[in-house]
Amino acid sequence: QGRLVESGGGLVQAGASLRLSCAAAGRASAHYYMAWFRQAPGKEREFVAAVSWSPGTTYYADSVKGRFTITKDGAETAVILQMNSLKSEDTAVYYCAAGSFLTASEPSDDFLYTNWGQGTQVTVSS
């Protein structure tokens, strides 16, 4: 898998929605996952959401369940993160990540992912 290209992000008010997109060069390999992580100023990077390419299982951090949705973007090796009901605490740099791995637990550890995007800023004003 090649580089990841992210798009989306920006400045919105609390309660608004944003959509992030991430596209990977090449086709998804076996046991392929794509995910989003985020890092707020002064905080460690944290897991947001992930999707397994087959069978398409999705995973979410408790803090975003019911508000964020991760989906595969059609036939491309790409994902969309739809973020609704944004809160000020969602403000962070959001990173797309991808990798092929087997895991017995949820794919929420950043060390599982080998490819990373450059990050896109999401700022939510209260």
TAWO-V673513 format. One record per helix or strand of 2 or more residues. SS is the DSSP state (H for helix, E for strand). FROM is the first residue (numbers start at 1). TO is the last residue. If there is no record, write none. Layout:
# TAWO-V673513
SS_FROM_TO, SS_FROM_TO
This chain:
# TAWO-V673513
E_4_8, E_10_13, E_18_24, E_32_39, E_46_52, E_58_60, E_68_72, E_78_83, H_88_90, E_92_100, H_110_112, E_115_116, E_120_125
